[in-house]
Amino acid sequence: MNGLLVDDDTVYLQALARALGRRGLACTTATTPDDALTRARAQPPDFALLDLKLADRSGLELIQPLRALRTDMRILLVTGYASVATAVEAMKRGADDYIPKPVSADLLLQALRGAPASAPVAVPAEPAMIPLRRLEWEHIQQALIETDGNISATARLLGMHRRTLQRKLGKRPGNERGAPDD
């Protein structure tokens, strides 16, 4: 099985390529969307692993061109900035799976075989509410998708100042105390 790994973090990219190589997968790497498409056109891969944020571009824009090259290609979107809005957008564009970073090579192999990449989540005895900062982040991500990533238009849509939106985007919410992992 041969694959295409696309990420702008070269250290992560090389480590992942080595880990998958030790598991019997031949991987080509690319750090930009243009380089990725050039490599995929030269030799269409069996699977593609795409990072969501690629410098000033998005891995989302690679999904449809890669799918056009080979309809049976498994396309996995991997991101350190996971949100419901981008997961929905990735699936709408044709991604087969959406996986938050950090991700192990074994988990990626599981996803490539068609099994859900996310491990079963234990349901807490008492339902926990989603923290407000997380809900706000999701709402902002959805607004960004609706405005094609235009910060000024997103700020107007959300009724806030552009600088306020930029500060909020710089503070991606993490797990709050006592909050379940999401």
SULJO-V984764 format. One record per run of one state. SS is the DSSP state (H for helix, E for strand, C for the rest). FROM is the first residue (numbers start at 1). TO is the last residue. If there is no record, write none. Layout:
BEGIN
<<SS FROM TO> <SS FROM TO>>
END
This chain:
BEGIN
<<C 1 1> <E 2 6> <C 7 9> <H 10 22> <C 23 25> <E 26 30> <C 31 32> <H 33 42> <C 43 46> <E 47 51> <C 52 52> <E 53 54> <C 55 56> <E 57 58> <C 59 59> <H 60 69> <C 70 73> <E 74 79> <C 80 83> <H 84 93> <C 94 96> <E 97 100> <C 101 104> <H 105 112> <C 113 131> <H 132 146> <C 147 150> <H 151 158> <C 159 161> <H 162 170> <C 171 182>>
END
